[in-house]
Amino acid sequence: MKTNIANLRKEYTLGALDGESVHPDPVRQFEEWLQEAIKAKIPEPNAMTLATSTFEGKPSARMVLLKAVGEQGFSFFTSYESRKAKNILQNPYGALVFYWAELERQVRVEGKIVKASEKESDSYFRTRPEGSKIGAWASPQSKVVPNRRYLEDLMDDFKEEFVGKTVKRPPNWGGYVLEPFLVEFWQGRKNRLHDRIQYRLENGVWFIERLAP
């Protein structure tokens, strides 16, 4: 018998959130929640949904990994020839969603996406495992390929090319930073009366507001 998904429900009881207890800076508040997710041993707590769109407003979304967060914003890395990169060229505005089910928490971020500096991209690329470095050269990301073997052959070719050499960052691969202008923290609460605290940037000042669930 199939499960009726309309009847799937969970009561949220783990925490609460109010505008007086949060940090005045949304990035600092995010960092606190991220550290709590890490301490809770949530698998890949830096996993986030990245939503982009074309100039016509046609959206697409995918999971990527947050690799840095700070005053500038939220950083991730990818091929500059990927679908997401092409979207960003057409429309530089995007959104992120983090969901930590074990803590009954969600964070939404909206902002403008800009390219990271070459120095930042080089610095992160050097930290990647050797296989991932070669994979960045081998994968024609988001393009149609004939089969798995085609990718494996490309990987083998680049492995051979880089034998005894330092694998430098491909020119078509690097970082982006989403500079936030809206951040929302969601904490699940009983009876679906969830806590939603929103930070809205206006003229360089963050305003903190409570939203109805």
N, C-alpha and C positions, 0 to 999 in steps of 0.2 A: 504494500500500500504506500502511495506517495504521501510525503508530509505536506500538509497545507501550510505554505509559508506565511499566509496571512495570520496564522495563529502563533507564529514564533514570537515570543516576547521575553524580555529580560528586565528585571527591576534593577535600577541603578541606585546603589546605596553607599559607595565607597568614600565620597568626599563632597565638599561644597566649595563655592567660589564666590567672592564678593569684591566689588570695586575698591573697597578700603584695604583689603589685604594684599592686593597684587602690587607688583613693582611698577613704578611710574613709567618705566621704559619697557616696551613690549618685548624687545630682544632679550633683555635681562630676564624677564618673566619666562620667555621661551626657554632660555638656557637652564633655568631652575627646573622647569618641567622635563626637559630633555635629560638632565642629570638624574631625576627621579625615575624616569623610564629606564635609564641605563642600570641604575641600582636595582630596579625590579627585575632585571635580567630579561627584559622583553626582547625577543628576536629582532634584530635589525631595527633598533629604535630610531635610527636616522632615515628609515625608508619613508618616502613621501610621494604622493600623487602630484605630478606636475601637469597642469592644464595650460595649453596654448591654443591659439586659433589663427586662421588665415585672415587676410585683410577683409574678407567677406564675412568674418565672424563664425566660420565653420570650426567647431572645437575638436580637439583631440586631447587625450590624457593618457598618462602612463606612469608607472612607478619608477622613480630614480632614487639615488642616495644623496642625502645632504652630506657635503664634505667639509663645510666650514660655516660658521655663523658668527656674526660680529656686527660692529657698528654700521658697516656698509650694507649688510644684508645676508641673504641665504645663498650659499654657493653650491653649484653642481657642475659636473663635467660630462662632455659628450663629443660626438663627431659634429663638426660644423657643416657636414653634408647630410645630417639626419633630418627626419621630418620635423622634429621639434625645432631644430636650428632654422630650417626654412620658414616655419611659422613665425619664429621670433623676428626674422628679417622683415616679414610682412606686417607683423603686429607685435610690438615689443612688450605688450602687457600680458601678464600671466598670473596664475594662482597656484598655491600649494595647499595640500591637505596632509596633516599628520594624524594618524589614528592609533591610539594606544589602548586597545580594548581592555587589557588587564587592569588598567587604572581608570577605565571609564572616562577617557579624555580624548578630545580632538582639538587640533589647532588649525585654523584656516588663515592663509596669508595671501594678500593681493598686492601686486606692485608692478614696477617696470623692470624688465630684464635687460641687463647690459652685459657686454663681454668682459670677462676678467682680463687683467693685464697678462701679457706674455710671460712676465716674471712669475706671476701667481700660477699660471698653467704649467710652466716648466717645473716649478717647485713641487706642485702636487704630483706631476707625472713621475718625478724621480722616486716618489714613495711607493709607487704601484709595484705589485709583483711582476717578475720578468714576463710571465705568460700574458698578463693583462696588457703590458706595454706592447708586446708583439701583436696581440689581438687588436689593438687600436690601429696598427698598420694594416692588418690583414682584412678586417671587416669593412665592406662597403655598406655601412649602416643604413638601414631602411630601404635599400635597393632590392629588387627581386633577384634571387639567385636560383640556379637550376636545381640544386640539391645540397645536402649536408657535405657530401664529399668535396664539392667545389670550395667550400669554406675551409675544410681541413687541408686541402691542397695549398690554398693560399697561406694558411698558417705555417705549413711545412716549408714553403718557399721563403717566407720571411724569417723563420727560425734559422734557415741555412744562411740567409743574407747577413744576419746579425751575429753569426758565430764569432766569438772573440772581440766583438765590438760593443760599445755602449749604445743602448737603444734610446735614441733621443725622441722627443715628442714629435709626432707627425704634424705638419703644418695645418692640417685640416681637423685637428682635435684640440680641445681646450675647455676653458671654464666659462661659466656665466654666473652672474650674481643677480638675484631678484631683490631689488630695493623696495622695501615694503612701504605702502601708504595706508594699509588696513590690516590689522591682525585681530583675530577673534579666538578666544579661549573658551572651550566648551567642557563643562563638567556634568556628567550624567547625574540626575537626581530622581528621587522617587516620584511615581505617578507622571512621569514624562515632564515634570516641571523643572527642566534642566536649567543650570546656570550658564549664561552666555555673557561674557565680558568682552567688549569690543574696544580696540584702540583705533582711533581715526586721526591721521596726520593732516593738519591744516596750518598752513603758513609756518611750517617748521615746529609746530607744537603738537604733542600727542594728547588727544582728548579721550578720556575713558568713559564708556557708556555701558549700561546694562541693556541687553536685548531680551525681548520676550522669547520663550522657547518655541 
